[in-house]
Amino acid sequence: MIDYKQYITIDSRKRNGQPCIRDLRITVGDILSYLASGMSTEEILADFPKLAKEDILAALAYAAAAQNNRAILETAA
């Protein structure tokens, strides 16, 4: 499983402190919603060229860890 801590950031000044992909304003929730709506990884990457496949995998890894109560990240000030 990918180490989501290298890809997911939490900053209280961005997207109300939701976990985001790197320092982008794309949240883990956004990625999960796109996937749940039926978008493929390739479609998401085409729509958001700043994303990489690893970002999507990190979002999934973070969501899995959160579901299992293991997601831990530091919040930026």
Biopython code that builds the backbone (N, CA, C, O; Angstrom):
import numpy as np
from Bio.PDB.StructureBuilder import StructureBuilder

atoms = [
    (1, "MET", "N", (0.844, -1.178, 0.000)),
    (1, "MET", "CA", (0.000, 0.000, 0.000)),
    (1, "MET", "C", (0.889, 1.242, 0.000)),
    (1, "MET", "O", (1.923, 1.270, 0.667)),
    (2, "ILE", "N", (0.495, 2.240, -0.730)),
    (2, "ILE", "CA", (1.254, 3.486, -0.853)),
    (2, "ILE", "C", (1.221, 4.249, 0.483)),
    (2, "ILE", "O", (0.229, 4.185, 1.210)),
    (3, "ASP", "N", (2.289, 4.958, 0.796)),
    (3, "ASP", "CA", (2.358, 5.769, 2.008)),
    (3, "ASP", "C", (1.674, 7.106, 1.739)),
    (3, "ASP", "O", (2.281, 8.017, 1.177)),
    (4, "TYR", "N", (0.421, 7.219, 2.137)),
    (4, "TYR", "CA", (-0.371, 8.419, 1.843)),
    (4, "TYR", "C", (0.210, 9.678, 2.469)),
    (4, "TYR", "O", (-0.070, 10.779, 1.995)),
    (5, "LYS", "N", (1.006, 9.546, 3.513)),
    (5, "LYS", "CA", (1.541, 10.716, 4.209)),
    (5, "LYS", "C", (2.465, 11.551, 3.324)),
    (5, "LYS", "O", (2.712, 12.722, 3.612)),
    (6, "GLN", "N", (2.971, 10.953, 2.256)),
    (6, "GLN", "CA", (3.812, 11.696, 1.311)),
    (6, "GLN", "C", (2.992, 12.510, 0.319)),
    (6, "GLN", "O", (3.542, 13.357, -0.385)),
    (7, "TYR", "N", (1.687, 12.270, 0.252)),
    (7, "TYR", "CA", (0.843, 12.877, -0.772)),
    (7, "TYR", "C", (-0.327, 13.686, -0.225)),
    (7, "TYR", "O", (-0.830, 14.576, -0.911)),
    (8, "ILE", "N", (-0.768, 13.397, 0.988)),
    (8, "ILE", "CA", (-1.947, 14.038, 1.547)),
    (8, "ILE", "C", (-1.518, 15.101, 2.549)),
    (8, "ILE", "O", (-0.682, 14.851, 3.418)),
    (9, "THR", "N", (-2.098, 16.285, 2.418)),
    (9, "THR", "CA", (-1.796, 17.377, 3.349)),
    (9, "THR", "C", (-3.094, 17.893, 3.965)),
    (9, "THR", "O", (-4.163, 17.809, 3.361)),
    (10, "ILE", "N", (-2.981, 18.419, 5.158)),
    (10, "ILE", "CA", (-4.114, 19.071, 5.817)),
    (10, "ILE", "C", (-3.649, 20.448, 6.251)),
    (10, "ILE", "O", (-2.694, 20.593, 7.015)),
    (11, "ASP", "N", (-4.338, 21.445, 5.749)),
    (11, "ASP", "CA", (-4.009, 22.840, 6.064)),
    (11, "ASP", "C", (-5.327, 23.537, 6.367)),
    (11, "ASP", "O", (-6.217, 23.584, 5.517)),
    (12, "SER", "N", (-5.454, 24.067, 7.552)),
    (12, "SER", "CA", (-6.712, 24.694, 7.968)),
    (12, "SER", "C", (-7.109, 25.863, 7.069)),
    (12, "SER", "O", (-8.265, 26.285, 7.081)),
    (13, "ARG", "N", (-6.167, 26.386, 6.295)),
    (13, "ARG", "CA", (-6.464, 27.517, 5.403)),
    (13, "ARG", "C", (-6.934, 27.068, 4.024)),
    (13, "ARG", "O", (-7.331, 27.900, 3.208)),
    (14, "LYS", "N", (-6.895, 25.775, 3.754)),
    (14, "LYS", "CA", (-7.315, 25.257, 2.445)),
    (14, "LYS", "C", (-8.465, 24.281, 2.610)),
    (14, "LYS", "O", (-8.380, 23.328, 3.385)),
    (15, "ARG", "N", (-9.523, 24.524, 1.887)),
    (15, "ARG", "CA", (-10.681, 23.632, 1.849)),
    (15, "ARG", "C", (-11.172, 23.259, 3.254)),
    (15, "ARG", "O", (-11.539, 22.114, 3.519)),
    (16, "ASN", "N", (-11.168, 24.251, 4.138)),
    (16, "ASN", "CA", (-11.660, 24.082, 5.510)),
    (16, "ASN", "C", (-10.959, 22.965, 6.275)),
    (16, "ASN", "O", (-11.570, 22.301, 7.112)),
    (17, "GLY", "N", (-9.683, 22.761, 5.988)),
    (17, "GLY", "CA", (-8.913, 21.766, 6.717)),
    (17, "GLY", "C", (-9.151, 20.329, 6.299)),
    (17, "GLY", "O", (-8.739, 19.401, 6.995)),
    (18, "GLN", "N", (-9.817, 20.136, 5.160)),
    (18, "GLN", "CA", (-10.021, 18.774, 4.667)),
    (18, "GLN", "C", (-8.701, 18.225, 4.125)),
    (18, "GLN", "O", (-7.854, 18.995, 3.670)),
    (19, "PRO", "N", (-8.518, 16.909, 4.168)),
    (19, "PRO", "CA", (-7.297, 16.333, 3.607)),
    (19, "PRO", "C", (-7.260, 16.530, 2.096)),
    (19, "PRO", "O", (-8.190, 16.151, 1.384)),
    (20, "CYS", "N", (-6.163, 17.134, 1.615)),
    (20, "CYS", "CA", (-6.005, 17.456, 0.201)),
    (20, "CYS", "C", (-4.841, 16.682, -0.405)),
    (20, "CYS", "O", (-3.957, 16.193, 0.299)),
    (21, "ILE", "N", (-4.868, 16.588, -1.713)),
    (21, "ILE", "CA", (-3.775, 15.972, -2.445)),
    (21, "ILE", "C", (-2.639, 16.984, -2.525)),
    (21, "ILE", "O", (-2.804, 18.086, -3.049)),
    (22, "ARG", "N", (-1.498, 16.595, -2.003)),
    (22, "ARG", "CA", (-0.324, 17.477, -1.915)),
    (22, "ARG", "C", (-0.777, 18.860, -1.449)),
    (22, "ARG", "O", (-1.532, 18.956, -0.482)),
    (23, "ASP", "N", (-0.347, 19.909, -2.097)),
    (23, "ASP", "CA", (-0.803, 21.245, -1.708)),
    (23, "ASP", "C", (-1.837, 21.783, -2.679)),
    (23, "ASP", "O", (-2.056, 22.991, -2.757)),
    (24, "LEU", "N", (-2.466, 20.893, -3.413)),
    (24, "LEU", "CA", (-3.526, 21.288, -4.339)),
    (24, "LEU", "C", (-4.817, 21.491, -3.560)),
    (24, "LEU", "O", (-4.891, 21.157, -2.377)),
    (25, "ARG", "N", (-5.810, 22.025, -4.204)),
    (25, "ARG", "CA", (-7.109, 22.212, -3.562)),
    (25, "ARG", "C", (-8.079, 21.100, -3.958)),
    (25, "ARG", "O", (-9.292, 21.304, -3.997)),
    (26, "ILE", "N", (-7.541, 19.949, -4.243)),
    (26, "ILE", "CA", (-8.340, 18.770, -4.563)),
    (26, "ILE", "C", (-8.308, 17.872, -3.330)),
    (26, "ILE", "O", (-7.241, 17.437, -2.897)),
    (27, "THR", "N", (-9.480, 17.598, -2.770)),
    (27, "THR", "CA", (-9.532, 16.835, -1.529)),
    (27, "THR", "C", (-9.602, 15.332, -1.789)),
    (27, "THR", "O", (-9.916, 14.879, -2.890)),
    (28, "VAL", "N", (-9.298, 14.584, -0.742)),
    (28, "VAL", "CA", (-9.470, 13.134, -0.792)),
    (28, "VAL", "C", (-10.929, 12.831, -1.126)),
    (28, "VAL", "O", (-11.215, 11.936, -1.921)),
    (29, "GLY", "N", (-11.842, 13.572, -0.520)),
    (29, "GLY", "CA", (-13.268, 13.386, -0.784)),
    (29, "GLY", "C", (-13.628, 13.620, -2.245)),
    (29, "GLY", "O", (-14.469, 12.914, -2.802)),
    (30, "ASP", "N", (-12.991, 14.614, -2.866)),
    (30, "ASP", "CA", (-13.225, 14.861, -4.295)),
    (30, "ASP", "C", (-12.849, 13.627, -5.109)),
    (30, "ASP", "O", (-13.612, 13.168, -5.960)),
    (31, "ILE", "N", (-11.661, 13.101, -4.832)),
    (31, "ILE", "CA", (-11.174, 11.928, -5.572)),
    (31, "ILE", "C", (-12.122, 10.749, -5.367)),
    (31, "ILE", "O", (-12.489, 10.071, -6.327)),
    (32, "LEU", "N", (-12.518, 10.507, -4.120)),
    (32, "LEU", "CA", (-13.424, 9.399, -3.843)),
    (32, "LEU", "C", (-14.764, 9.587, -4.550)),
    (32, "LEU", "O", (-15.343, 8.626, -5.056)),
    (33, "SER", "N", (-15.252, 10.815, -4.583)),
    (33, "SER", "CA", (-16.520, 11.092, -5.269)),
    (33, "SER", "C", (-16.419, 10.833, -6.770)),
    (33, "SER", "O", (-17.335, 10.273, -7.373)),
    (34, "TYR", "N", (-15.308, 11.242, -7.365)),
    (34, "TYR", "CA", (-15.125, 10.994, -8.801)),
    (34, "TYR", "C", (-15.109, 9.496, -9.084)),
    (34, "TYR", "O", (-15.742, 9.029, -10.031)),
    (35, "LEU", "N", (-14.386, 8.750, -8.263)),
    (35, "LEU", "CA", (-14.309, 7.303, -8.450)),
    (35, "LEU", "C", (-15.676, 6.657, -8.219)),
    (35, "LEU", "O", (-16.073, 5.764, -8.967)),
    (36, "ALA", "N", (-16.393, 7.103, -7.194)),
    (36, "ALA", "CA", (-17.709, 6.548, -6.881)),
    (36, "ALA", "C", (-18.730, 6.845, -7.970)),
    (36, "ALA", "O", (-19.683, 6.089, -8.159)),
    (37, "SER", "N", (-18.530, 7.951, -8.690)),
    (37, "SER", "CA", (-19.460, 8.303, -9.770)),
    (37, "SER", "C", (-19.185, 7.508, -11.043)),
    (37, "SER", "O", (-19.930, 7.593, -12.019)),
    (38, "GLY", "N", (-18.097, 6.730, -11.013)),
    (38, "GLY", "CA", (-17.789, 5.890, -12.166)),
    (38, "GLY", "C", (-16.630, 6.361, -13.013)),
    (38, "GLY", "O", (-16.278, 5.713, -13.998)),
    (39, "MET", "N", (-16.029, 7.485, -12.644)),
    (39, "MET", "CA", (-14.868, 7.952, -13.401)),
    (39, "MET", "C", (-13.707, 6.985, -13.203)),
    (39, "MET", "O", (-13.506, 6.455, -12.110)),
    (40, "SER", "N", (-12.958, 6.766, -14.255)),
    (40, "SER", "CA", (-11.764, 5.932, -14.152)),
    (40, "SER", "C", (-10.588, 6.802, -13.710)),
    (40, "SER", "O", (-10.645, 8.029, -13.780)),
    (41, "THR", "N", (-9.543, 6.154, -13.263)),
    (41, "THR", "CA", (-8.328, 6.871, -12.901)),
    (41, "THR", "C", (-7.844, 7.708, -14.084)),
    (41, "THR", "O", (-7.443, 8.858, -13.911)),
    (42, "GLU", "N", (-7.882, 7.136, -15.269)),
    (42, "GLU", "CA", (-7.423, 7.845, -16.473)),
    (42, "GLU", "C", (-8.264, 9.084, -16.745)),
    (42, "GLU", "O", (-7.732, 10.118, -17.149)),
    (43, "GLU", "N", (-9.580, 8.989, -16.525)),
    (43, "GLU", "CA", (-10.451, 10.158, -16.734)),
    (43, "GLU", "C", (-10.152, 11.255, -15.724)),
    (43, "GLU", "O", (-10.133, 12.435, -16.074)),
    (44, "ILE", "N", (-9.921, 10.879, -14.490)),
    (44, "ILE", "CA", (-9.585, 11.871, -13.456)),
    (44, "ILE", "C", (-8.271, 12.548, -13.803)),
    (44, "ILE", "O", (-8.159, 13.771, -13.710)),
    (45, "LEU", "N", (-7.280, 11.770, -14.201)),
    (45, "LEU", "CA", (-5.973, 12.340, -14.556)),
    (45, "LEU", "C", (-6.080, 13.258, -15.768)),
    (45, "LEU", "O", (-5.381, 14.269, -15.841)),
    (46, "ALA", "N", (-6.946, 12.918, -16.719)),
    (46, "ALA", "CA", (-7.139, 13.769, -17.899)),
    (46, "ALA", "C", (-7.809, 15.092, -17.514)),
    (46, "ALA", "O", (-7.470, 16.143, -18.059)),
    (47, "ASP", "N", (-8.762, 15.038, -16.573)),
    (47, "ASP", "CA", (-9.464, 16.247, -16.142)),
    (47, "ASP", "C", (-8.616, 17.126, -15.214)),
    (47, "ASP", "O", (-8.809, 18.340, -15.146)),
    (48, "PHE", "N", (-7.689, 16.504, -14.510)),
    (48, "PHE", "CA", (-6.856, 17.228, -13.548)),
    (48, "PHE", "C", (-5.385, 16.909, -13.820)),
    (48, "PHE", "O", (-4.807, 16.046, -13.159)),
    (49, "PRO", "N", (-4.779, 17.595, -14.783)),
    (49, "PRO", "CA", (-3.412, 17.258, -15.205)),
    (49, "PRO", "C", (-2.345, 17.414, -14.120)),
    (49, "PRO", "O", (-1.248, 16.876, -14.270)),
    (50, "LYS", "N", (-2.633, 18.126, -13.042)),
    (50, "LYS", "CA", (-1.648, 18.265, -11.964)),
    (50, "LYS", "C", (-1.611, 17.031, -11.062)),
    (50, "LYS", "O", (-0.701, 16.880, -10.247)),
    (51, "LEU", "N", (-2.604, 16.150, -11.210)),
    (51, "LEU", "CA", (-2.635, 14.924, -10.422)),
    (51, "LEU", "C", (-1.806, 13.838, -11.089)),
    (51, "LEU", "O", (-1.614, 13.838, -12.305)),
    (52, "ALA", "N", (-1.322, 12.920, -10.276)),
    (52, "ALA", "CA", (-0.619, 11.729, -10.752)),
    (52, "ALA", "C", (-1.359, 10.505, -10.221)),
    (52, "ALA", "O", (-2.138, 10.598, -9.272)),
    (53, "LYS", "N", (-1.108, 9.372, -10.842)),
    (53, "LYS", "CA", (-1.748, 8.134, -10.409)),
    (53, "LYS", "C", (-1.490, 7.877, -8.926)),
    (53, "LYS", "O", (-2.372, 7.390, -8.218)),
    (54, "GLU", "N", (-0.299, 8.198, -8.458)),
    (54, "GLU", "CA", (0.050, 8.004, -7.058)),
    (54, "GLU", "C", (-0.834, 8.841, -6.129)),
    (54, "GLU", "O", (-1.122, 8.429, -5.005)),
    (55, "ASP", "N", (-1.264, 10.018, -6.602)),
    (55, "ASP", "CA", (-2.156, 10.854, -5.799)),
    (55, "ASP", "C", (-3.488, 10.149, -5.556)),
    (55, "ASP", "O", (-4.033, 10.191, -4.453)),
    (56, "ILE", "N", (-4.001, 9.506, -6.593)),
    (56, "ILE", "CA", (-5.272, 8.791, -6.470)),
    (56, "ILE", "C", (-5.106, 7.585, -5.548)),
    (56, "ILE", "O", (-5.965, 7.316, -4.708)),
    (57, "LEU", "N", (-4.010, 6.868, -5.709)),
    (57, "LEU", "CA", (-3.746, 5.728, -4.829)),
    (57, "LEU", "C", (-3.581, 6.192, -3.380)),
    (57, "LEU", "O", (-4.022, 5.507, -2.457)),
    (58, "ALA", "N", (-2.955, 7.339, -3.178)),
    (58, "ALA", "CA", (-2.783, 7.882, -1.832)),
    (58, "ALA", "C", (-4.133, 8.251, -1.224)),
    (58, "ALA", "O", (-4.358, 8.029, -0.034)),
    (59, "ALA", "N", (-5.035, 8.815, -2.032)),
    (59, "ALA", "CA", (-6.369, 9.146, -1.539)),
    (59, "ALA", "C", (-7.094, 7.878, -1.086)),
    (59, "ALA", "O", (-7.749, 7.870, -0.044)),
    (60, "LEU", "N", (-6.974, 6.819, -1.867)),
    (60, "LEU", "CA", (-7.597, 5.548, -1.493)),
    (60, "LEU", "C", (-6.961, 4.971, -0.227)),
    (60, "LEU", "O", (-7.662, 4.453, 0.642)),
    (61, "ALA", "N", (-5.638, 5.061, -0.127)),
    (61, "ALA", "CA", (-4.943, 4.555, 1.060)),
    (61, "ALA", "C", (-5.343, 5.350, 2.298)),
    (61, "ALA", "O", (-5.539, 4.776, 3.369)),
    (62, "TYR", "N", (-5.464, 6.670, 2.155)),
    (62, "TYR", "CA", (-5.884, 7.511, 3.277)),
    (62, "TYR", "C", (-7.307, 7.140, 3.706)),
    (62, "TYR", "O", (-7.587, 7.007, 4.897)),
    (63, "ALA", "N", (-8.192, 6.976, 2.736)),
    (63, "ALA", "CA", (-9.580, 6.623, 3.045)),
    (63, "ALA", "C", (-9.641, 5.267, 3.754)),
    (63, "ALA", "O", (-10.407, 5.097, 4.703)),
    (64, "ALA", "N", (-8.844, 4.311, 3.301)),
    (64, "ALA", "CA", (-8.818, 2.995, 3.942)),
    (64, "ALA", "C", (-8.308, 3.117, 5.373)),
    (64, "ALA", "O", (-8.867, 2.508, 6.285)),
    (65, "ALA", "N", (-7.251, 3.900, 5.573)),
    (65, "ALA", "CA", (-6.701, 4.089, 6.917)),
    (65, "ALA", "C", (-7.718, 4.798, 7.816)),
    (65, "ALA", "O", (-7.870, 4.443, 8.984)),
    (66, "ALA", "N", (-8.407, 5.793, 7.273)),
    (66, "ALA", "CA", (-9.412, 6.520, 8.050)),
    (66, "ALA", "C", (-10.555, 5.583, 8.439)),
    (66, "ALA", "O", (-11.054, 5.640, 9.562)),
    (67, "GLN", "N", (-10.961, 4.733, 7.519)),
    (67, "GLN", "CA", (-12.026, 3.771, 7.800)),
    (67, "GLN", "C", (-11.609, 2.814, 8.913)),
    (67, "GLN", "O", (-12.431, 2.383, 9.721)),
    (68, "ASN", "N", (-10.336, 2.494, 8.939)),
    (68, "ASN", "CA", (-9.809, 1.587, 9.958)),
    (68, "ASN", "C", (-9.254, 2.329, 11.174)),
    (68, "ASN", "O", (-8.570, 1.746, 12.016)),
    (69, "ASN", "N", (-9.565, 3.637, 11.249)),
    (69, "ASN", "CA", (-9.134, 4.482, 12.371)),
    (69, "ASN", "C", (-7.626, 4.543, 12.536)),
    (69, "ASN", "O", (-7.119, 4.578, 13.657)),
    (70, "ARG", "N", (-6.905, 4.556, 11.413)),
    (70, "ARG", "CA", (-5.450, 4.631, 11.478)),
    (70, "ARG", "C", (-4.903, 5.875, 10.785)),
    (70, "ARG", "O", (-3.689, 6.078, 10.784)),
    (71, "ALA", "N", (-5.741, 6.703, 10.206)),
    (71, "ALA", "CA", (-5.262, 7.872, 9.470)),
    (71, "ALA", "C", (-4.743, 8.922, 10.442)),
    (71, "ALA", "O", (-5.466, 9.394, 11.320)),
    (72, "ILE", "N", (-3.481, 9.276, 10.267)),
    (72, "ILE", "CA", (-2.862, 10.278, 11.134)),
    (72, "ILE", "C", (-2.033, 11.215, 10.250)),
    (72, "ILE", "O", (-1.133, 10.784, 9.528)),
    (73, "LEU", "N", (-2.356, 12.486, 10.328)),
    (73, "LEU", "CA", (-1.572, 13.509, 9.634)),
    (73, "LEU", "C", (-1.472, 14.704, 10.548)),
    (73, "LEU", "O", (-2.329, 14.926, 11.404)),
    (74, "GLU", "N", (-0.422, 15.468, 10.358)),
    (74, "GLU", "CA", (-0.271, 16.700, 11.110)),
    (74, "GLU", "C", (-0.983, 17.812, 10.347)),
    (74, "GLU", "O", (-0.942, 17.848, 9.117)),
    (75, "THR", "N", (-1.628, 18.709, 11.065)),
    (75, "THR", "CA", (-2.318, 19.830, 10.468)),
    (75, "THR", "C", (-1.373, 21.029, 10.419)),
    (75, "THR", "O", (-0.725, 21.378, 11.406)),
    (76, "ALA", "N", (-1.316, 21.654, 9.226)),
    (76, "ALA", "CA", (-0.509, 22.873, 9.095)),
    (76, "ALA", "C", (-1.231, 24.015, 9.804)),
    (76, "ALA", "O", (-2.460, 24.035, 9.870)),
    (77, "ALA", "N", (-0.478, 24.942, 10.323)),
    (77, "ALA", "CA", (-1.052, 26.075, 11.064)),
    (77, "ALA", "C", (-1.915, 26.950, 10.228)),
    (77, "ALA", "O", (-2.460, 27.936, 10.724)),
]
sb = StructureBuilder()
sb.init_structure("model")
sb.init_model(0)
sb.init_chain("A")
sb.init_seg("    ")
for serial, (resi, resn, name, xyz) in enumerate(atoms, 1):
    if name == "N":
        sb.init_residue(resn, " ", resi, " ")
    sb.init_atom(name, np.array(xyz, "f"), 0.0, 1.0, " ", f" {name:<3s}", serial, name[0])
structure = sb.get_structure()
